[in-house]
Amino acid sequence: MRQQMRDELLVSEHARIAAAFADASYGIDELSRARNQVDKWMRDRTCSPWYVQKWSQMLLGTPAAVAEKMRAVDPEERMALFQNTPFGFLLADRVRG
């Protein structure tokens, strides 16, 4: 898949995930799983501290608060964060594959 197409899919998938947190389709279970993934990155040192810090900050708060933070991600950082996401388990198969 071309990189630009994959990047567009990542943005749209994260918008879908944010919307699901905002409307309570997703909740604390999905948020806990994402937080656990970031904890694993930190514990195993599999991601740079920048990703761990950014995602840890974004995942603080209620699902609705996380949705707002995801929608407000700095465009300069968006692709880096969405390419290395703790929400891999929620991404559509076409993005993961």
C-alpha positions in Angstrom: 0.0 0.0 0.0 1.4 3.4 -0.8 2.6 5.4 2.2 0.3 8.3 1.6 -2.7 6.1 1.4 -1.7 4.3 4.6 -1.1 7.6 6.3 -4.6 8.8 5.3 -6.1 5.6 6.7 -4.2 6.0 10.0 -5.6 9.5 10.4 -9.1 8.4 9.6 -8.9 5.4 11.9 -7.7 7.6 14.8 -10.5 10.0 14.1 -12.9 7.0 14.2 -11.3 5.9 17.5 -11.6 9.4 19.0 -15.3 9.6 17.9 -15.9 6.2 19.6 -14.4 7.5 22.9 -16.5 10.7 22.5 -19.8 8.9 22.1 -19.0 6.2 24.6 -18.8 3.4 22.0 -15.4 2.8 23.5 -14.7 3.3 27.1 -12.3 2.5 30.0 -11.6 -1.1 28.7 -10.1 0.2 25.5 -8.4 3.0 27.2 -6.8 0.7 29.8 -5.6 -1.6 27.0 -3.9 1.4 25.3 -2.4 2.6 28.5 -1.1 -0.9 29.2 0.6 -0.9 25.8 2.4 2.4 26.5 3.5 1.0 29.9 4.9 -2.1 28.0 6.8 0.2 25.6 8.3 2.0 28.6 9.1 -1.2 30.6 10.6 -3.0 27.6 12.2 0.1 26.1 10.7 -0.7 22.7 9.8 2.9 21.9 11.6 6.2 22.4 10.8 8.2 25.5 9.1 10.8 23.2 6.4 8.4 22.2 5.9 7.1 25.7 5.6 10.7 27.0 3.3 11.9 24.3 1.0 8.9 24.4 1.0 8.8 28.3 -0.1 12.5 28.3 -2.8 11.9 25.7 -4.2 8.9 27.5 -4.7 10.7 30.8 -8.3 11.4 31.8 -11.7 10.1 30.8 -12.5 8.6 27.5 -14.1 11.9 26.4 -11.0 13.9 27.5 -8.8 11.5 25.5 -11.0 11.9 22.5 -10.5 15.7 22.7 -6.8 15.3 23.0 -6.7 12.9 20.0 -8.6 15.4 17.9 -6.3 18.2 18.9 -3.0 16.5 18.1 -0.5 18.9 16.6 -0.4 18.3 12.8 3.4 18.3 13.0 3.3 15.3 15.3 0.2 13.5 14.1 1.7 11.1 11.6 4.6 10.1 13.9 2.1 9.4 16.8 -0.4 7.6 14.7 2.2 5.4 13.0 3.3 4.3 16.5 0.0 3.9 18.2 -1.2 2.0 21.3 -4.5 1.5 19.5 -3.2 -1.1 17.1 -5.8 -3.6 18.4 -8.6 -1.2 17.3 -7.3 -0.4 13.8 -9.0 -1.8 10.8 -7.3 -4.8 9.2 -6.6 -2.8 6.1 -4.3 -0.4 8.1 -2.5 -3.1 10.1 -1.8 -5.3 7.1 
